[in-house]
Amino acid sequence: MRLNGGMRLPVWARVAPLVLISAAVLLAACGRSGYQYVENAEDTVFLKIPEDWSVVSEGTINFALTPDDDIQPIPGEFVLPWRAEFDAAPGSLRGSSDYVQGSVEIQPVDRRIQEKLPLTFFFPEVSGEQEGVQQLLHHLVTIGDVSGHRFIWKEVTADGRELMGDRLVLTDSINSVVYSVDLGCSVGCYRANATSIEEVMSTFTVEG
């Protein structure tokens, strides 16, 4: 999939390994609230996840939003993206769609494509190009100085599984950075964990 002749797919929309280069997340118990923080202190981005969820990977990643016809970053301008992934499943069941899985990501955007970066590019599930997908919610969201979209959708996979996805994607005023939170699991799992999922989404904060 390509858009405006230039952009590569977001990391969650491609089948590619997550490469971790360094660690920067700070986890802290939130008193007795039953939640813990997932935070990238350098970029002052954080959210809260239930304390019984696990952060399964975290660090900078080998993916950047650059033009397809010149994927080399501009010298002196490239900043490595950061991503943390978390899973509500016990260790032996991690990756199961019966448990909430999610991620939070900070993705710098190459200035050569900043004017060609509609946020709908990050929501291929609700673009109308995929069969078996039903859009359930679309909200415009502003958090501090960043704004964007939140979509919730339901989809039926080729093997008949019913899944739900919930994604928030925000950018600054010039599209120089993309911030995203992505959650999903089976329909039954999502409904059973709707309160926790909403708490995660509502506590996502971008400062600085």
N, C-alpha and C positions, 0 to 999 in steps of 0.2 A: 504494500500500500504506500502510495506517495501522494503528497499534496503540494500544490503550487510549484511543482517541479523541483522541490528541494529538500524536504525534511525527512529525516529518518524516523522510524516508528519509536514511540516511547518505550522504555524498557519493559513495562508491563504488557505491551502488546506484541512483543517479539519473543520467540523461543531462543533464549540465549542465557548462558551461565552468568550468575552474579559473581563478579570478581571483587573481592575485598582487599583493600590496600592498607588501610589504617583504621584505627578505632577512635571514635570521638564522642560516642554516646554517653550520657550520664544518666544512670538510673537511681532514683531515690524513692524511698517509701513516702507516701503521702499521709503521714500520721496514721490514723486508724480508719482512713476513708475507704480502704480496700482497693486503692489504685496506686500505681507507680508512674513516674515520669519517664518519657522517652524524649531525650533532648540532645540537640546539637548546639553546644554552647557558643561556638564561633559564629553561627548564623542566627543565634537567638530564636530558634524554632523549637517548640515543644508541644507535646500533647500528653494526655493521661490514658493509660490502659489499665484494665483490671490487674491486680497484683498476682493473680494466678495464671496470667498469660505470660509467655516466654518470648524474649527477644532472641531470635534464632540466627540472625546475621545482621551485621552493621558495619558501615565504613564507606570509603569512597569507591566508586564504581567506574568501570571502563566503558562508559557510554557518554556521548555528548550530542546535543542538538546542534548539528552543523549542516551546511549544504551538502547534498549528495554529490554534487559535481566537484567539490573541494572539501573533503572531510578533515583536512588538517586544520587544527585550531589556529587562530591568529596569534603569532608569537607575542608573549607578554600579556595576553588577555585571558588565557584559558584558566579556569578554576575547576578542579575536579568535582563532579557531582557527588552528593552524599545520599545514602539510603539506609534505612533500618527496616527489617522485616520482623513481624511478630506472629505468633500462632497461639491459639487458645487450647490446642490439643495437648494431651500428655505426650511425653517423648516418643513412645512407640507408635502413636497415631498422628504425628505431625504430617501435615499435607492433606489430611482427610477433609473432604468438603462438609463433613458433619460438625466441624468446628470452625470458628471464625479465624480467618487468616487475613493479614493486612500488611501495609507498608506505609512509610512516610518518606518523602524524597524531596531533595533540593536540587534543581537542575538548571545551571546557568545556560543561557541561550546565546549562541554566536550572533554577534551584532549584524552579520550579513543576512540573517533571516528573521530578525526581530519584527519587522513590519509585515511578515508573511506567516504569522503564527497564530491562527485562530484557535481558541481553546477547544473548539469542537473537535479538533484534530486528536485530542487526547481521549475522546469518547467514541471509539470505533463501534462499540456495542450498540449505541443508539443512533448511529449515523444513517440507519435505514438499509445498510448493505448486508446485514446479517439476518438470516431467517431464524425464527423462533425466539425473537427478543421483543419484550414488551417494556416500554418506558413507563415507570411508575411515578417518578417525581423529577422535576427540574427546578432548582432554585438558583437565583443570582445571589452571590454571597460577597460581602466585604468584611475584611478583618484588618483593621488598622489601615495601612497604606496599600494593601494588596486586595484584589478583587477577582472574581471569576465565577465558576459554575459548580454546582453539585447535582449529579444525576444518580438516581436509583433505578435499577432495572431488574427484570426477571428474564431468564433465558432457559430454554430447553436444549440440552446438549444432544449430539448425535446418538448417544447411547441412552437417551431418555431421562437423564437426571435434570431436575429442576433446581437452578441456582439463582442466587440474588447477588448483585453487585452494587456497591455504594462508593462513589468516587467524588472527591473534592479536588478541583484544580484551580489554582490562583496564580496571578502574575502581578508584577509591579506595573507602574503606569507606562513603561516603555518596553515591556516584554523582555526584560533582560534576565529575569529569573523566573522559573516555574516552581511552585510549591504544590505538592500533592499528597493526599491521604487516600488510600485505597483499601476497602474492606469487602469481604465477601464470604459466602458459604452456601450451603443448601437452603432452600426456602424455609424448611422447618427450623433449621439452626438460626437463620436470620431473625425469624419472628420470635423465637425463644430468647434471643439475645438483643432484641431491639433497643432496650434501655441502655445496655452497655455500649452498643454501637453508637447510639446518639450521644452518649457522654464522651466517647472518644472524639467524635466529629466536633462537638461543641467546645471542647477544650483545646483544639488546635490553635496555636498562637504563633504569629510571626511578629517579631519586634526588631527594632534597630533601623 
